[in-house]
Each structure stands twice: as C-alpha cells, then as structure tokens.
Amino acid sequence: MLKIGVRLPRRFEDTGEYLADARALDAAGVDSLWLGGDGYEPWLLLASIAAVTGQARLVAPVTAADGSVPAAFDTRVATLAQLSRRRSVLSVAAAAHGNGVEAMIGAARRAGHRVILETAGRKQAQTAARLADGLVSLDESPEHLRAALDGIARPGEAPAPAERFEVWARIAMPADRESWRRMRDELESAGATGVIVPADPRLLDLLRNGDEEEDRSDLGLAQG
C-alpha cells in the first residue's frame, strides 16, 4: 500500500493549532510528517511535534551546513532519535550530496535513523540506492520518477537494512477525491512507495475518507 507523508509548513501563527494539526494527522494514520522550506528551526519543531505524536515518523531536513560541524550534528541526530522514540528519519537535500554525505549517513546509522536522499535525476538516484534507505524525487511527474528509477536497484533490491527501499514523490494538494486516487495510482505504477502532500484544510478528510464519495468537509484541519 502506498504510504502517505504530509509536508508541514515551518512558519505558523498559532502554536496550539499547529501542534493540533500534527496530532490529528498522526491519529489519521499518516506514515510520516515532513517539514517545508524556510521558517523556524526544524530540529526544534520536530522535537515539539515528537511530544504530541506517537506513530508517524518525523522527517528532519538535512543540508550540507548541518554536516559542517560533525559533533553538533551527531548530538542533534541522537537527541531527536531519543525524543521521538526512534521515529525520526533524515532527508538529505540534493545540494548536500558529495563527500560529506557518507559521514552524515554514518551519524544517522549510529542513532538508528533511516536516511532518505533527495534526488534530481538518475545519478543522484543511483547514489541513494547505493548509500541510503530511500529517495525523494524532486519532480512530481510519474514519467520523471520512472526515468530516475530506470537502471538503478529496484525497491526491495537496494542495500537498505531490514526494511524496503523507499521511493517518495512530492505532489501538489489534489483538487478532489478522483485526482487523489489517480495521482496515487499513477505514482505507485511508476515505482513510488509513498507520496508527500502539503498540509491543507481538506487533507484530513481525504485521508480518512479518500475513496468515499460523501462530503466530510467538517473534518478539515485547523490552519495556523
């Protein structure tokens, strides 16, 4: 079954509503909570989210700058792993691929994290298949994902310990239930094992009733 990840913003107005959204998504059964682009400090945000959730994995965005001070990075990784009860995952930005990425992956492994690499093409997808536990495609089209995966170790055959190799695709918020079904089907057919969708007032209804026809818009997420 295709996993569902949700991308939370890193800026918000009301802290209570923001954490309530994270808790509601966790209760709705999402696989993982990811963070968006610029905003508040991601490691502190994830520590707060860890305190109000219990099931969803928490995905920390990692850049090249994070690995520039190895001791500090090791401490952050180990702390988040402890606070989240080993639910944390590292997502390494495409721009951070290079000589330092293996050291960051080593720190993640020591703390019990899985590591997912962002990929902008086949070469970076090959790096992810060789070093990491999964990849995130930066292009949401099924065709691009299929092309990036072509010729690399297939999901389940990659050198990921114990668990299946993860292939994530970022998608826009679907307009309705039919497009939600279609996007999931097309990306799963292309090789995705999960999709990452931005948080939206309609999302909780789609997650709980995504393949049902009745209107449940009263279950929308609070928005900060």
VOGU-3710 file (C-alpha; in Angstrom, 3 decimals, decimal comma):
1> mlkigvrlpr> 0,000/0,000/0,000  1,255/3,484/-0,881  2,477/5,408/2,169  1,243/8,948/2,811  3,596/11,653/4,044  2,452/15,194/4,886  4,612/18,286/4,498  4,009/20,753/7,323  4,964/24,431/6,941  7,846/25,755/9,014
11> rfedtgeyla> 6,044/29,044/9,676  2,750/29,403/11,537  0,877/31,871/13,746  -0,748/29,727/16,423  1,431/27,097/18,063  -1,525/25,234/19,565  -3,247/24,874/16,196  -0,007/23,833/14,507  0,637/21,047/17,000  -3,044/20,051/16,934
21> daraldaagv> -2,746/19,577/13,164  0,292/17,366/13,633  -1,548/15,323/16,276  -4,636/14,955/14,042  -2,545/13,755/11,101  -0,782/11,274/13,354  -4,156/9,975/14,584  -5,382/9,710/10,964  -2,601/7,225/10,274  -0,142/9,097/8,055
31> dslwlggdgy> 3,195/7,354/7,673  5,361/10,433/8,163  5,450/14,176/8,818  7,913/16,227/6,767  8,832/19,906/7,017  8,588/22,532/4,296  11,182/25,103/3,221  12,241/28,212/5,106  10,901/29,024/8,536  11,522/28,181/12,159
41> epwlllasia> 14,370/25,915/13,258  13,467/22,397/12,040  15,091/20,339/14,799  13,211/22,282/17,486  9,957/21,976/15,540  10,362/18,219/15,223  11,170/17,897/18,921  7,875/19,671/19,699  5,959/17,528/17,226  7,505/14,408/18,748
51> avtgqarlva> 5,965/15,334/22,101  2,383/15,354/20,748  2,531/12,407/18,315  3,135/8,726/18,793  3,004/6,857/15,477  4,064/8,938/12,460  7,708/9,089/11,524  9,296/12,540/11,779  11,495/13,550/8,857  14,303/16,028/9,543
61> pvtaadgsvp> 15,570/18,069/6,560  19,374/17,961/6,371  21,578/20,342/4,376  25,319/20,494/3,768  25,597/23,072/6,548  24,246/20,558/9,080  27,211/18,284/8,480  29,843/21,033/8,686  30,249/20,538/12,458  30,126/16,752/12,893
71> aafdtrvatl> 29,962/16,700/16,702  26,995/19,076/16,793  25,257/17,135/14,042  25,761/13,848/15,885  24,212/15,386/19,007  21,157/16,717/17,129  20,582/13,378/15,444  20,883/11,393/18,669  18,647/13,832/20,585  15,848/13,719/18,018
81> aqlsrrrsvl> 16,051/9,932/17,897  15,618/9,784/21,674  12,797/12,356/21,864  10,867/10,724/19,028  11,351/7,204/20,399  13,277/6,224/17,244  10,614/7,546/14,865  12,914/10,081/13,214  14,255/9,904/9,653  16,777/12,147/7,898
91> svaaaahgng> 16,054/13,621/4,464  19,291/14,882/2,873  18,898/17,746/0,389  20,060/17,170/-3,184  22,571/20,014/-2,839  24,202/18,204/0,097  25,237/15,177/-1,972  29,010/14,916/-2,019  31,909/13,860/0,114  30,177/14,798/3,367
101> veamigaarr> 27,016/12,810/2,777  28,551/9,495/3,827  29,615/10,982/7,177  26,078/12,276/7,767  24,642/8,877/6,881  27,080/7,277/9,325  25,871/9,573/12,117  22,278/8,712/11,277  23,023/4,992/11,341  24,647/5,269/14,778
111> aghrvileta> 21,470/6,880/16,117  19,214/4,289/14,466  17,816/6,627/11,794  16,828/5,715/8,286  18,174/8,098/5,623  16,366/9,315/2,513  18,159/11,341/-0,169  16,512/13,975/-2,334  17,276/13,285/-5,982  17,165/15,483/-9,077
121> grkqaqtaar> 17,942/12,783/-11,631  19,254/9,299/-12,287  22,797/9,935/-10,989  21,555/11,064/-7,589  19,020/8,226/-7,580  21,923/5,818/-8,054  23,702/7,426/-5,080  20,587/6,978/-2,965  20,266/3,322/-3,981  23,910/2,738/-3,049
131> ladglvslde> 24,089/4,626/0,254  20,648/5,287/1,695  17,332/3,726/2,622  15,260/5,649/0,108  14,929/8,646/-2,170  12,630/11,602/-2,770  12,061/12,643/-6,377  12,083/16,431/-6,820  9,733/16,173/-9,814  6,174/15,010/-9,179
141> spehlraald> 5,529/13,555/-12,637  5,275/9,748/-12,873  7,359/9,849/-16,069  10,247/11,603/-14,359  10,126/9,193/-11,447  10,121/6,195/-13,756  13,108/7,595/-15,686  15,062/8,272/-12,489  14,466/4,738/-11,245  15,284/3,077/-14,544
151> giarpgeapa> 18,577/1,241/-14,318  19,102/1,562/-10,563  18,477/-1,076/-7,901  14,742/-1,557/-7,723  12,802/-1,009/-4,489  13,354/-4,034/-2,297  16,652/-4,880/-4,024  18,633/-1,844/-2,832  21,085/-2,178/0,075  18,676/-0,915/2,712
161> paerfevwar> 18,866/-2,787/6,025  15,856/-4,850/7,079  13,181/-2,620/5,527  12,069/-1,926/1,982  13,837/0,764/-0,034  11,579/3,846/-0,044  10,736/5,868/-3,151  8,871/9,094/-2,379  7,232/11,525/-4,803  6,212/15,053/-3,883
171> iampadresw> 2,776/16,044/-5,166  0,543/19,103/-5,034  -2,647/19,058/-2,998  -5,192/17,164/-5,131  -8,281/19,071/-6,236  -10,730/16,288/-5,349  -11,011/12,605/-4,440  -10,786/11,459/-8,039  -7,476/13,260/-8,665  -6,245/11,956/-5,287
181> rrmrdelesa> -6,912/8,385/-6,423  -5,436/8,986/-9,859  -2,201/10,549/-8,582  -1,660/7,717/-6,126  -2,310/5,056/-8,763  -0,039/6,668/-11,378  2,874/7,210/-9,000  2,602/3,742/-7,485  2,656/2,305/-11,000  5,800/4,366/-11,714
191> gatgvivpad> 7,593/2,832/-8,718  6,718/5,117/-5,807  6,245/3,595/-2,371  4,948/6,862/-0,891  3,698/10,366/-1,720  4,312/13,617/0,154  1,401/16,053/0,079  1,319/19,557/1,630  -0,863/20,166/4,672  -4,216/21,659/3,631
201> prlldllrng> -7,632/22,208/5,262  -9,122/19,442/3,039  -6,427/16,896/3,680  -7,703/15,241/6,839  -10,992/14,464/5,094  -9,152/12,883/2,144  -7,009/10,811/4,480  -9,969/9,489/6,438  -12,410/9,193/3,551  -10,233/9,359/0,447
211> deeedrsdlg> -12,097/6,669/-1,504  -15,581/7,558/-0,297  -17,966/9,886/-2,049  -19,782/11,608/0,785  -18,748/15,127/1,820  -16,911/15,235/5,161  -15,506/18,768/4,905  -16,371/19,376/8,558  -13,228/17,385/9,418  -10,817/19,917/7,924
221> laqg> -7,520/20,731/9,567  -7,052/23,878/11,617  -4,640/26,215/9,885  -2,079/28,389/11,639
//
